[in-house]
Amino acid sequence: MRFTPSAYRHGISEEDAKHAVLHSVGRVELAARYPSIKSFMMVGKPHPQARHYLEVGVGMSAQGEFYIFHAMEVTDLYRHLIPREDS
């Protein structure tokens, strides 16, 4: 998983963003900006003991390469992806 410079904008570490992606509780496909890349916003905890969630933007190229382009504390836009018992 590669990280683009924009992924660091909100101060989320690579380790926390990766954990949120690998243990995500929800995701939504985003409108395509580039025809050869599928993009998703995923919501997950930065580590198992966390009581908060991150939203992490993930792109997948046609060649199967993954990259993270966005990571921050979950916003109201994606809060609906958190299971009810955790929200």
N, C-alpha and C positions, 0 to 999 in steps of 0.2 A: 504494500500500500504506500503510494507516494502522497506527499502533502504539497499543495500549492501554497504560495505566499499568503493568499487570502485566508487560509485555514488558521493562521496564527493571530489574526486581527483581534480576537477577543480573549487572548491569553490562555486558551485551553491547551494542555500539553498533548503531545502525540499519543502518549500512553493512555490518557483518559479518553481521547477521541476514539482510538482503536477499540478500547474496551466497550464503549457505548455502541459502536457499530457491531462488534462481534457478539454482543449480548443485547441487541436491540429488542424493544418490546413492541415496536410499530414502525411502519414506513409508508411513505407515499411517493409515487413516481412524479417527478417534476416535468414540466413542459420542456421539450428538447430545445437547447440553444444551438447545438451542433448535431447534424444528422447522424453522425457515426458514434455518438456518445449517449448512453442512457444515464439519467441522473435520478437520484432518490434523496429524500430527506429522511433520515432515520433518527429515532429517539431511543435513548438508552442511558443507563447510569454510568458515570465515569469509573466507578469501582464497586465491588459487591456491597460494601457497607454504606454507600451513599444514600442520602434521603432525597436527593434532587436528580434531575435529568438533564441531559444535553440533547441538542438537536445537531446532527452532523450531516452535512451534504456530501454525498458520495457519487462519483461518476465512474462509469465502466465503459472503456473503449471497446471498439469492435474486435480488438485483439485480446480482450479479456483482462486488460490492465485496470486496476482500481486506483482511484486517487481521491483524497479528501480535499474539498475546496472550501468548506465552511464548518465551523464548530463554535458553539456558544451555549449558554444556559438556555433551556427550552423557553420559547416564547408562546404567547397565546395562539399564534398561528398553527402550532403543531402540538399543543397541549392535549388535544383530543386523542392523540395516539397513545397516551399513557393509560394503562388499564385503570378502570374505576377504583379498584381497591387501593391503588397507589396515589391517586390524584388528590 
